[in-house]
Amino acid sequence: MLRDITLGQYYRTESVIHKLDPRVKLVATFAFIVSLFLVKNFIGYVIAFLFLALCVKLSNVPPRFIFRGMKAIFFLLILTMVFNLFLTPGDPLVTVWKFKITKEGIRLAFMMGIRLVFLITGSSLMTLTTTPNNLTDGLESLLKPLKKVHVPVHEISMMMSIALRFIPILMEETDKIMKAQMARGADFESGSLMTRARSLVPLLVPLFISAFRRANDLAMAMESRCYRGGEGRTKMKPLIYQSHDYIAYIAILAYLVLIVVFGRILFV
């Protein structure tokens, strides 16, 4: 299951999406997430699905590699839908003990489930097609205006990039610890859900020790290379917009217009 987490991983291949400027992909991801909360009808979700499907197709990343990340959030997805299904007030359709399933609850549960799936897929697609270094450079460039109000843009971008990069590393470390403990007789797969959850507690101590050790090694490596933040630093490969990046911006704008018109204003 830990191998199913795709957020933070980079899938190396050649594609149109891979070649885009990281700033374009960051803006596109943010715009896509915002658009999911603007949608109020089925037509809007169809437009969002078609846009996401087109991006997946252009990325040349196998869809099953992207969507296997859904296994990691399956419990959260079900829990979110159940809460919205039973706790949304409205016209009751079915009554189960003290809980009522309403028409509005079914609609909201469906919308929240679709939003969560699309959100995770879109975010995973960005990290799968962008290296951590490019992600840091793109985020720093987009947040550059905040330097005028003394916001440490470079440090914030670096921290976010390191956090994303550490996700697959820590998942791999957890997998190694689990296999080592299973070889010594530990059981993580049998029993009820609560039993399996309790069996994961012994993983926390070695995992935290490993995480702090890696963080300390990274800090020492940065210090030994005289890292002092972003002031005065140059880049070997500065970000420069190409023609296909401007085309991508136009496509994002067109998508947002379609979402607002057909997903929010019309057919409500």
N, C-alpha and C positions, 0 to 999 in steps of 0.2 A: 504493500500500500504506500510506503514511503517513496518508492520509486515513481509513483503516479503523480507526485507533485511537480508540476512543470513551471510554476512561477519562479523566476530568477534564473532559469536555465537559458543557454544560448544554443540554438540549433544551426550549425554551420552548413550553409548551402548557398547557391546562387539564385537570386530572385529579384523581382522589381521592388518588393517591400524591403529586402535587405539593403538595397542600394540607396534607399531614401535617406535623407538627412535625419538624424535622430530628433531634431527639433520638430520636424513634420510629424514623426510618429508619436511624440509626446503630446503635441497639440491634437492629433487625431484621436488618441486614446482618451484624453480629457473631454474632447467634444463628444465622443461616442458615449462615455459614461453620463455626461450631462443630458444627452439626448434620450437616454433610457428613462430618465425621470421626467421628461417632458411629454412622453407618450401617454395618451389617454384612451386609445382604442386599438383594435386588432390590426388595422391597416398600418399603424405606426410600427408595431412589432414586426410585421412582414417586411417593411422597408429596412428596419434595423437588421433583421436576419439576412436580407439580401446583401446589404452593405458588408456585414461581417463575413458572409460566405465568400463574397468577391475578394476580400482581403486575405482570407485563408487560402483561396485558390491561387492568388498572385504570390503568396509567400513561399510556395513550394514546400511547406512544412506538412507532413502527413497529418490529415485530420484526426486520426486515432491517437497520434502523439499529443495533439493539443487537447482533445476532449478527455483523455485519460486523467487529466487533472481534476475532472469532475468527481472522480471517486473519492478524492481527499476531502471534498466539501459536501459529500452526499448527506451525511447526518445533519449538517448545518442547514442544507437546503430543505430537507424534510421537516426539520424543527421549525424553520421560518414559515413554511407553508401551513403547518398544523396550527401554529399560533394565530396566523391571519385567518385561517379557516374557521376556528372556533371562537375567537375573541373579537371579531368585527361585528358591531351592532348593525341591525337592519331587519329586513323581512325574513323571518325564520322559515326554512324549508324542511329541516330535519332536526329533531331534538334528541340529544344523547345525554341522559341524566340531567345535569344542570347546565350543560353546554348546548348551544344552538348553532347549527350550520345555516348561515344566511346567504342570500343571493349575492349580497355585497362582499361577504367573506370569501366565497368561491372566486369571484372576480379578482379580489385583491390578492388572494393566495396564488392564483395563476400569474398575475402580473409580477409579484415579488419573486416567484420562482424563475420566470423567464428573465427578469432583470439580473438576478444573481448569476445565472448561467452565462448570459451574454457578457456581464461585467468581468467575470473570471476569465472567460475565453478571450475577450479583447485585451485584457491586461497581460495574459500569458503570451498572446501573439506579439505584443510589443517587446517583451523581454526575450522571447525566442528569436526575434529577428534583429536584436540590437545588442552589441557587446557592452559589458559594464563600463568600459572606458568611454565609448561613444555616448552612452546614457548619461554619464557624469558631465561630459562636455556639453551635451544638448541641454540638460537641465540647468547648468550654470549659465549658459548663454540666454536661456529664456528668462531666468531670474535676475539677469544682470542689472535691470533698472532699479532693483531693490538695494543695490550697493550705495545709492545716493542717500538712503536713510540708514546707512551703516549696518545693514543686514549681512552676516557672513555667508554670502551666497556660495562661495567655493566649498566651504566646510560643510554646509547643509547638503549640497549636491554629492560630495564625497561620502558622507554618512549614509545617505539613501542608497547610493550605488553599492557600498560595502554591505549594507543590510540585505539588499537583493542578492548579492553574490554569495552571502553566507547561508541563504536558505537551502540551496542544493547541497552545500558542503556539510551543514549540520544534519540534513536528512541522510546523507551518506554515512556520516559518523554514527547517527542513531541506528542505522541498519547494521553497521559493523558491531556495535555494542549488543544489539539484540541477538545477532548470530552467535557472538561469543558466549552470551548467557544461555542461549538455547543449547549450545554444545555442552554446557554444564548442568543441564536438566531443567532450565526455566521453561515455562509454558505460557505463551502469549496468545494462543489461538483457540483454546478450549474454554468452555464455561459461558456464563451469561455476559451481557455487555458490561455490567458493573464489575464482574470478576476480571474481565480482560483489561478494563480501565485501571483497576487496582494493580494488576500485574505489571503495568508500565511504570509505576512509581519508582522501582529500583533503577530505572534507566536515567532518572533525573540527575542524580549526583555525578555519575561519570560523564554525562552529557554536559553539565554545567562546567565541570573541571576542564573538559576538552574545549568548550567554547571560550572560557577565560584564557586558556593556554594559547589558543589560536589568536585571540585578540591581543594578547601580550606580545606574541611573535610578530604580528603585523605592526604594532606600535614601535617595537624595537627596530624593525626593518625600515620603517618610515623615518625614524629618528636617525638611524645610521646613514641614511641618504640625505640628511639635512633638510628634511621636509619642513617648511615653515608656512604653509598655507598657499593661497593663490596669488598673493601680491608679487608682481614681477615675473611670474612664470610664463613661459612660452609653450606652444604646442607644436609637436612635430607635424601633425595633420590638422590644421585649422579647418573649422566647419565653413564650407562655402556652398551656398544654394546653387543647384543646377536647374535646368529647364524642367526636368521631371518632378522636382520638388514643388515648383509653382503650379504645375498641373495637379499635383496631389492636393495642394491647398484649395484649388478651385473645386475639386471633387468633394472635399470635406465640407466646403461652404454649400455646395449644391445639396449634399445629404442633409445638412442641418435645415435648409429651407424646406425640403420635402418632409422632414420630420415635423417641423412646426406647422406646416400647412395641412398635411394629411393626417398627422398623428395627434395634433392638439386642437387645431381650429375647426377642421371639417370632420364630419362623421362622429361627433362626440355625442 
